[in-house]
Amino acid sequence: MANSGETGDRPVIKRAKVAPTHTGRVRQARRIYRELGEVYPYAHPELDFDDPFQLLVATVLSAQTTDLRVNQTTPALFAKYPTPEDLAAANPEAVEELIRPTGFFRAKTKSIMGLSTALRDRFGGEVPGRLKDLVTLPGVGRKTANVVLGNAFGVPGITVDTHFQRLVRDRWHWTEETDPDKIEAAVAEMFPKKEWTDLSHRVIFHGRRICHARKPACGACPIAALCPSYGVGETDPAKAEKLLKYEKGGLPGQRLKPPPDYPGRAAPPLPGAAS
């Protein structure tokens, strides 16, 4: 592995240097992407959904909470309100109670009922498959729109969430931009369009499982030798192993209904919920 040697039985890893040119940074970025593909060949959206409407609502609900908590909450919501027409006509207090576990439930109720009303009144009850239409819906920005386009419609898009921002900007230095839209544009320019959705999944998977915000598991990171920020977290392999999350740490994932190729365990339903 690049920038590594051996001292006894333990590899010595040196922090990778950031390439001084844009072309060099593109090469570094694409190499990291390829390596992440080896680590996470099963990377996928971590929200449970059966159709574009469910993914759209779930993505709006995922703000300021975990995908796990959303996945534990949406079964009851969609059982009662399976279509935009149903949710648009719902009692707001009833919706608030159902989505309360996701936090900010009053604002989120307003958003998901508002977008459902817009889908009913302006799009014939169907989720549109174009970015310019999706971002006109209440509570839907570019990040949410790209999640829906990439995973429900197969339209490539880059999802700039907090994990993506942290890794591509602060850890790997692919860009110095701080605005999410500008980060999206900068990273999009570095990769073929067909790779954008998979890139998002792989980067976000890595941020959730290994390269955490507070204490990344550097000593257990399979791409450590490629990382310009190696050493900001725990470098001792045994200690780093204990920081791994989800399937990398032998724990359940975030989805109650994970894809067939997911190597980890399904998450449990919300405590007290009917199975």
Secondary structure, 3 states (H helix, E strand, C coil): CCCEEEECCEEEECCCCCCCCHHHHHHHHHHHHHHHHHHCCCCCCCCCCCCHHHHHHHHHHCCCCCHHHHHHHHHHHHHHCCCHHHHHCCCHHHHHHHHHHHCCHHHHHHHHHHHHHHHHHHCCCCCCCCHHHHCCCCCCCHHHHHHHHHHHCCCCCCCCCHHHHHHHHHHCCCCCCCCHHHHHHHHHCCCCHHHHHHHHHHHHHHHHHCCCCCCCCHHHCCCHHHCCCCCCCCCCHHHHHCCCCHHHHCCECCCCCCCCCCCCECCCCCCCCCC
